[in-house]
Amino acid sequence: MIRLFKVKEKQRELAENANGRAPVKKQSAGELRLHKDITELNLPKTTTISFPNGKDDLMNFEVTIRPDEGYYQGGIFVFTFQVSPIYPHEAPKVKCKTKVYHPNIDLEGNVCLNILREDWKPVLNINTIIYGLHHLFTEPNYEDPLNHDAAAVLRDNPKLFESNVRRAMSGGYVGQTFFPRCI
């Protein structure tokens, strides 16, 4: 019985190749859902999406956010998305490639966004995550920080926080940490 299935599979593959087409790679449910999410994206005008590995690798892509208001106005921030084959049952892994002085993004690029952790639900999508990232730049949250120093400055001295953000985005030191220019 097993050999019969192997023979049928081989015949199908040979027939596809004979038609001049490459064998079709079957997409996982996660790839199908991600394709739907990307097709239905409604990105803000300050956001772009790119596929560094080519359009054939939908599961790994980058989103660039250019906030047009708030502390981070004028900055350019790049996030990598790694999507699991079991998406949407598991949240994508999102990291910030741009080193940024932010209470909710640590110096290694880890992002503190509730919908990427405990509040993830399969009904959420890539669009929701992108809007959540936008929200981090318009309303940084000092109550749930990854960068505790930035959070304390934001909470206790918003003017100093604004000055630190400008210095970091211009390419400079905040404390002992150097931030490359991202404006």
Backbone as CSV, one residue per row, in Angstrom:
resi,resn,N_x,N_y,N_z,CA_x,CA_y,CA_z,C_x,C_y,C_z
1,MET,0.825,-1.193,0.000,0.000,0.000,0.000,0.868,1.255,0.000
2,ILE,1.914,1.247,0.792,2.784,2.409,0.875,3.454,2.668,-0.469
3,ARG,3.877,1.615,-1.137,4.538,1.782,-2.429,3.594,2.394,-3.462
4,LEU,2.335,2.051,-3.385,1.351,2.590,-4.305,1.296,4.117,-4.169
5,PHE,1.282,4.620,-2.930,1.254,6.061,-2.710,2.523,6.723,-3.234
6,LYS,3.659,6.068,-3.042,4.915,6.613,-3.542,4.911,6.671,-5.064
7,VAL,4.374,5.639,-5.690,4.304,5.606,-7.154,3.387,6.724,-7.646
8,LYS,2.230,6.865,-7.038,1.283,7.922,-7.425,1.931,9.298,-7.273
9,GLU,2.613,9.507,-6.167,3.291,10.795,-5.904,4.353,11.050,-6.974
10,LYS,5.126,10.037,-7.317,6.175,10.171,-8.328,5.557,10.473,-9.698
11,GLN,4.452,9.801,-10.021,3.780,10.051,-11.294,3.273,11.494,-11.369
12,ARG,2.710,11.982,-10.304,2.198,13.360,-10.259,3.336,14.347,-10.452
13,GLU,4.444,14.098,-9.762,5.616,14.967,-9.855,6.177,14.968,-11.280
14,LEU,6.278,13.800,-11.895,6.776,13.704,-13.265,5.841,14.417,-14.240
15,ALA,4.536,14.280,-14.029,3.563,14.943,-14.902,3.699,16.463,-14.795
16,GLU,3.882,16.979,-13.576,4.052,18.422,-13.386,5.325,18.901,-14.064
17,ASN,6.404,18.140,-13.909,7.673,18.515,-14.540,7.576,18.431,-16.059
18,ALA,6.817,17.472,-16.568,6.661,17.319,-18.010,5.908,18.515,-18.602
19,ASN,5.048,19.125,-17.795,4.308,20.303,-18.245,5.172,21.562,-18.222
20,GLY,6.421,21.411,-17.851,7.339,22.551,-17.832,7.263,23.370,-16.556
21,ARG,6.522,22.918,-15.603,6.407,23.652,-14.343,7.237,22.952,-13.277
22,ALA,7.730,23.754,-12.375,8.435,23.175,-11.229,7.400,22.572,-10.295
23,PRO,7.795,21.579,-9.514,6.850,21.033,-8.550,6.370,22.135,-7.600
24,VAL,5.100,22.111,-7.299,4.518,23.148,-6.446,4.755,22.783,-4.992
25,LYS,5.329,23.745,-4.259,5.555,23.531,-2.827,4.250,23.839,-2.100
26,LYS,3.813,22.925,-1.297,2.567,23.113,-0.574,2.782,24.120,0.554
27,GLN,1.881,25.094,0.649,2.005,26.115,1.679,1.383,25.629,2.979
28,SER,2.012,26.010,4.093,1.448,25.679,5.397,0.260,26.598,5.665
29,ALA,-0.553,26.220,6.641,-1.697,27.060,7.015,-1.211,28.442,7.453
30,GLY,-0.062,28.482,8.140,0.505,29.762,8.570,0.881,30.643,7.393
31,GLU,1.465,30.031,6.345,1.835,30.801,5.153,0.589,31.336,4.439
32,LEU,-0.445,30.515,4.365,-1.687,30.947,3.726,-2.311,32.128,4.480
33,ARG,-2.364,32.016,5.801,-2.938,33.100,6.616,-2.083,34.357,6.501
34,LEU,-0.760,34.216,6.537,0.125,35.371,6.432,-0.040,36.043,5.076
35,HIS,-0.154,35.258,4.018,-0.377,35.813,2.681,-1.651,36.652,2.671
36,LYS,-2.701,36.147,3.290,-3.970,36.880,3.397,-3.758,38.179,4.184
37,ASP,-3.071,38.094,5.324,-2.820,39.282,6.156,-2.050,40.350,5.378
38,ILE,-1.021,39.925,4.652,-0.182,40.883,3.919,-0.977,41.501,2.770
39,THR,-1.799,40.700,2.109,-2.632,41.215,1.030,-3.611,42.269,1.547
40,GLU,-4.094,42.082,2.759,-5.098,42.992,3.324,-4.499,44.113,4.171
41,LEU,-3.170,44.254,4.159,-2.535,45.298,4.974,-3.076,46.674,4.632
42,ASN,-3.286,47.460,5.671,-3.705,48.845,5.523,-2.687,49.679,6.302
43,LEU,-1.511,49.871,5.698,-0.406,50.502,6.401,-0.590,52.017,6.503
44,PRO,-0.171,52.578,7.639,-0.141,54.042,7.724,0.849,54.582,6.693
45,LYS,0.680,55.829,6.301,1.544,56.421,5.267,3.000,56.490,5.701
46,THR,3.261,56.376,6.984,4.628,56.464,7.508,5.285,55.094,7.652
47,THR,4.685,54.069,7.050,5.163,52.698,7.230,5.346,51.995,5.888
48,THR,6.440,51.225,5.787,6.661,50.410,4.596,7.005,48.987,5.019
49,ILE,6.786,48.059,4.106,7.120,46.653,4.355,8.044,46.200,3.227
50,SER,9.034,45.375,3.575,9.939,44.846,2.554,10.258,43.387,2.869
51,PHE,10.700,42.688,1.826,11.020,41.276,1.945,12.477,41.085,1.536
52,PRO,13.424,41.213,2.491,14.850,41.131,2.161,15.264,39.822,1.507
53,ASN,14.562,38.734,1.796,14.896,37.424,1.215,14.100,37.149,-0.053
54,GLY,13.372,38.126,-0.548,12.547,37.957,-1.740,11.110,37.612,-1.381
55,LYS,10.229,37.802,-2.335,8.790,37.571,-2.116,8.452,36.108,-1.844
56,ASP,9.386,35.194,-2.144,9.119,33.778,-1.882,9.207,33.439,-0.397
57,ASP,9.851,34.311,0.377,9.981,34.078,1.818,9.100,35.075,2.568
58,LEU,7.798,34.800,2.575,6.849,35.673,3.263,7.007,35.616,4.777
59,MET,7.566,34.536,5.278,7.615,34.320,6.725,8.653,35.193,7.429
60,ASN,9.505,35.880,6.669,10.517,36.776,7.232,10.473,38.083,6.448
61,PHE,10.147,39.156,7.137,10.064,40.439,6.452,10.418,41.563,7.415
62,GLU,10.532,42.761,6.870,10.877,43.936,7.669,9.819,45.008,7.495
63,VAL,9.568,45.717,8.572,8.654,46.849,8.559,9.440,48.067,9.023
64,THR,9.363,49.142,8.251,10.032,50.394,8.596,8.983,51.416,9.008
65,ILE,9.177,51.991,10.180,8.245,52.989,10.710,8.977,54.324,10.819
66,ARG,8.333,55.374,10.296,8.853,56.741,10.361,7.817,57.596,11.081
67,PRO,7.870,57.666,12.413,6.839,58.422,13.138,6.774,59.887,12.674
68,ASP,5.549,60.390,12.545,5.380,61.780,12.128,4.846,62.658,13.254
69,GLU,4.893,62.116,14.479,4.505,62.893,15.653,5.164,62.289,16.891
70,GLY,5.158,63.054,17.961,5.664,62.558,19.240,7.174,62.686,19.386
71,TYR,7.704,62.077,20.430,9.129,62.142,20.757,10.012,61.653,19.607
72,TYR,9.534,60.677,18.857,10.363,59.993,17.866,10.131,60.503,16.431
73,GLN,9.473,61.647,16.320,9.183,62.227,15.010,10.465,62.392,14.194
74,GLY,10.419,61.939,12.945,11.570,62.062,12.054,12.525,60.889,12.089
75,GLY,12.361,59.987,13.042,13.242,58.818,13.129,12.840,57.742,12.142
76,ILE,13.769,56.840,11.873,13.507,55.703,10.986,13.843,54.440,11.775
77,PHE,12.837,53.608,11.998,12.989,52.431,12.846,12.579,51.180,12.065
78,VAL,13.496,50.219,12.016,13.277,48.993,11.236,13.035,47.826,12.198
79,PHE,11.973,47.081,11.926,11.608,45.909,12.720,11.637,44.669,11.839
80,THR,12.201,43.577,12.371,12.164,42.302,11.665,11.011,41.476,12.224
81,PHE,10.337,40.780,11.344,9.246,39.884,11.718,9.648,38.482,11.286
82,GLN,9.589,37.533,12.214,9.774,36.115,11.904,8.476,35.422,12.281
83,VAL,7.843,34.838,11.283,6.526,34.252,11.489,6.634,32.731,11.491
84,SER,6.061,32.122,12.490,6.092,30.670,12.666,5.142,29.985,11.680
85,PRO,5.460,28.742,11.287,4.531,27.997,10.418,3.166,27.760,11.079
86,ILE,3.096,27.870,12.417,1.805,27.664,13.094,1.060,28.981,13.340
87,TYR,1.559,30.082,12.744,0.836,31.349,12.790,-0.566,31.114,12.230
88,PRO,-1.605,31.638,12.814,-1.700,32.670,13.839,-1.827,32.130,15.264
89,HIS,-1.568,30.847,15.455,-1.692,30.295,16.806,-0.510,30.681,17.687
90,GLU,0.527,31.213,17.078,1.691,31.730,17.801,2.009,33.104,17.227
91,ALA,2.273,34.058,18.114,2.580,35.423,17.668,3.908,35.446,16.910
92,PRO,4.028,36.336,15.922,5.313,36.501,15.240,6.379,37.001,16.223
93,LYS,7.626,36.693,15.929,8.754,37.226,16.704,9.141,38.551,16.047
94,VAL,9.094,39.620,16.822,9.375,40.956,16.295,10.550,41.545,17.066
95,LYS,11.540,42.042,16.325,12.701,42.695,16.936,12.957,44.015,16.226
96,CYS,13.453,44.974,16.985,13.817,46.267,16.418,15.291,46.220,16.033
97,LYS,15.589,46.396,14.737,16.979,46.385,14.261,17.677,47.708,14.562
98,THR,16.890,48.771,14.734,17.436,50.099,15.001,17.630,50.248,16.506
99,LYS,18.842,50.573,16.923,19.094,50.787,18.343,18.396,52.080,18.745
100,VAL,17.520,52.004,19.727,16.672,53.139,20.075,16.581,53.298,21.596
101,TYR,16.536,54.560,22.035,16.329,54.889,23.444,14.821,54.941,23.656
102,HIS,14.283,53.856,24.214,12.830,53.738,24.339,12.504,52.861,25.549
103,PRO,11.512,53.235,26.348,11.204,52.422,27.532,10.690,51.013,27.196
104,ASN,10.103,50.829,26.012,9.492,49.547,25.674,10.285,48.725,24.662
105,ILE,11.506,49.189,24.334,12.394,48.454,23.432,13.771,48.449,24.089
106,ASP,14.315,47.267,24.356,15.620,47.227,25.014,16.743,47.405,23.997
107,LEU,17.970,47.455,24.493,19.116,47.737,23.631,19.457,46.578,22.693
108,GLU,18.884,45.392,22.933,19.064,44.247,22.034,17.963,44.189,20.976
109,GLY,16.994,45.089,21.057,15.926,45.134,20.066,14.658,44.390,20.447
110,ASN,14.621,43.822,21.645,13.398,43.148,22.088,12.300,44.188,22.308
111,VAL,11.084,43.822,21.943,9.964,44.755,21.984,8.967,44.304,23.043
112,CYS,8.575,45.236,23.902,7.572,44.961,24.923,6.231,45.485,24.421
113,LEU,5.462,44.585,23.832,4.133,44.914,23.326,3.235,43.750,23.716
114,ASN,2.219,44.036,24.521,1.400,42.968,25.106,0.833,41.996,24.076
115,ILE,0.480,42.488,22.882,-0.113,41.576,21.891,0.912,40.640,21.265
116,LEU,2.199,40.866,21.545,3.223,39.922,21.083,3.517,38.864,22.144
117,ARG,2.897,39.017,23.301,3.148,38.075,24.404,1.826,37.519,24.919
118,GLU,1.482,37.896,26.136,0.348,37.273,26.824,-1.009,37.591,26.205
119,ASP,-1.151,38.706,25.498,-2.456,39.072,24.936,-2.627,38.659,23.469
120,TRP,-1.702,37.842,22.947,-1.834,37.395,21.556,-3.021,36.451,21.430
121,LYS,-3.806,36.673,20.381,-4.920,35.791,20.052,-4.888,35.553,18.543
122,PRO,-5.290,34.379,18.081,-5.253,34.087,16.644,-6.089,35.038,15.780
123,VAL,-7.049,35.749,16.364,-7.832,36.697,15.563,-7.035,37.962,15.242
124,LEU,-5.926,38.187,15.951,-5.084,39.344,15.658,-4.281,39.066,14.395
125,ASN,-3.749,40.132,13.790,-3.016,39.945,12.543,-1.813,40.889,12.467
126,ILE,-1.112,40.847,11.349,0.093,41.666,11.158,-0.251,43.144,11.228
127,ASN,-1.377,43.533,10.670,-1.809,44.928,10.711,-1.931,45.419,12.159
128,THR,-2.509,44.594,13.026,-2.675,44.939,14.432,-1.311,45.164,15.095
129,ILE,-0.355,44.305,14.789,0.988,44.442,15.375,1.635,45.740,14.910
130,ILE,1.523,46.041,13.613,2.135,47.264,13.087,1.528,48.496,13.748
131,TYR,0.223,48.510,13.927,-0.406,49.649,14.615,0.017,49.701,16.083
132,GLY,0.231,48.539,16.698,0.743,48.505,18.069,2.144,49.095,18.158
133,LEU,3.000,48.782,17.177,4.354,49.352,17.148,4.285,50.868,16.964
134,HIS,3.394,51.319,16.090,3.200,52.759,15.909,2.836,53.416,17.230
135,HIS,1.938,52.762,17.942,1.477,53.307,19.224,2.632,53.438,20.223
136,LEU,3.585,52.518,20.183,4.741,52.623,21.080,5.522,53.917,20.836
137,PHE,5.548,54.383,19.592,6.291,55.605,19.287,5.493,56.865,19.597
138,THR,4.179,56.786,19.547,3.383,57.973,19.866,3.079,58.055,21.360
139,GLU,3.007,56.914,22.015,2.703,56.863,23.451,3.600,55.851,24.157
140,PRO,4.895,56.164,24.346,5.750,55.211,25.079,5.183,54.972,26.480
141,ASN,5.292,53.735,26.949,4.672,53.338,28.217,5.746,53.041,29.263
142,TYR,5.858,53.891,30.274,6.856,53.678,31.331,6.394,52.676,32.381
143,GLU,5.139,52.240,32.312,4.623,51.327,33.332,4.979,49.864,33.077
144,ASP,5.359,49.522,31.860,5.712,48.136,31.518,6.988,48.148,30.678
145,PRO,8.123,48.525,31.299,9.333,48.769,30.505,10.222,47.549,30.301
146,LEU,11.011,47.619,29.223,12.156,46.729,29.037,13.432,47.518,29.330
147,ASN,13.431,48.809,28.991,14.547,49.694,29.296,14.128,50.524,30.516
148,HIS,14.507,50.045,31.702,14.056,50.662,32.952,14.601,52.071,33.133
149,ASP,15.810,52.337,32.652,16.385,53.684,32.771,15.566,54.690,31.967
150,ALA,15.251,54.351,30.731,14.444,55.246,29.887,13.059,55.442,30.489
151,ALA,12.490,54.383,31.039,11.155,54.477,31.644,11.164,55.418,32.846
152,ALA,12.198,55.319,33.685,12.282,56.183,34.872,12.421,57.646,34.459
153,VAL,13.214,57.924,33.436,13.382,59.305,32.970,12.067,59.816,32.383
154,LEU,11.380,59.016,31.600,10.093,59.426,31.036,9.092,59.737,32.145
155,ARG,9.047,58.892,33.151,8.111,59.075,34.259,8.454,60.315,35.081
156,ASP,9.734,60.496,35.402,10.131,61.545,36.343,10.476,62.884,35.696
157,ASN,10.915,62.870,34.443,11.368,64.105,33.811,11.165,64.025,32.288
158,PRO,9.917,64.221,31.820,9.623,64.094,30.393,10.471,65.010,29.497
159,LYS,10.849,66.185,29.968,11.687,67.088,29.152,13.077,66.483,28.937
160,LEU,13.666,65.907,29.997,14.958,65.241,29.873,14.832,64.021,28.957
161,PHE,13.722,63.292,29.070,13.484,62.142,28.197,13.480,62.591,26.744
162,GLU,12.767,63.663,26.449,12.715,64.182,25.082,14.106,64.556,24.583
163,SER,14.898,65.180,25.439,16.267,65.551,25.089,17.121,64.306,24.822
164,ASN,16.977,63.285,25.654,17.714,62.032,25.468,17.333,61.345,24.160
165,VAL,16.039,61.344,23.825,15.570,60.732,22.571,16.198,61.464,21.393
166,ARG,16.183,62.798,21.419,16.755,63.593,20.318,18.252,63.313,20.173
167,ARG,18.962,63.245,21.304,20.403,62.980,21.275,20.675,61.594,20.704
168,ALA,19.898,60.602,21.137,20.080,59.229,20.654,19.772,59.139,19.160
169,MET,18.693,59.758,18.725,18.317,59.685,17.307,19.297,60.445,16.414
170,SER,19.954,61.453,16.958,20.930,62.228,16.182,22.279,61.530,16.086
171,GLY,22.433,60.464,16.842,23.698,59.722,16.861,24.567,60.262,17.974
172,GLY,24.360,59.754,19.155,25.121,60.235,20.300,24.944,59.324,21.497
173,TYR,25.553,59.753,22.584,25.511,58.978,23.825,24.353,59.434,24.704
174,VAL,23.723,58.452,25.333,22.816,58.700,26.447,23.398,57.866,27.568
175,GLY,23.938,58.546,28.577,24.684,57.838,29.614,25.930,57.227,28.990
176,GLN,26.132,55.938,29.202,27.295,55.226,28.671,27.011,54.523,27.341
177,THR,25.799,54.690,26.834,25.374,53.941,25.644,25.377,54.833,24.401
178,PHE,26.026,54.359,23.341,26.033,55.085,22.078,24.902,54.586,21.191
179,PHE,24.208,55.523,20.564,23.122,55.207,19.637,23.488,55.735,18.253
180,PRO,23.484,54.880,17.228,23.759,55.359,15.861,22.623,56.271,15.385
181,ARG,22.955,57.161,14.502,21.985,58.109,13.941,20.854,57.357,13.238
182,CYS,19.621,57.769,13.496,18.477,57.126,12.831,17.477,58.158,12.318
183,ILE,17.967,59.339,12.057,17.087,60.398,11.501,17.374,60.528,10.030
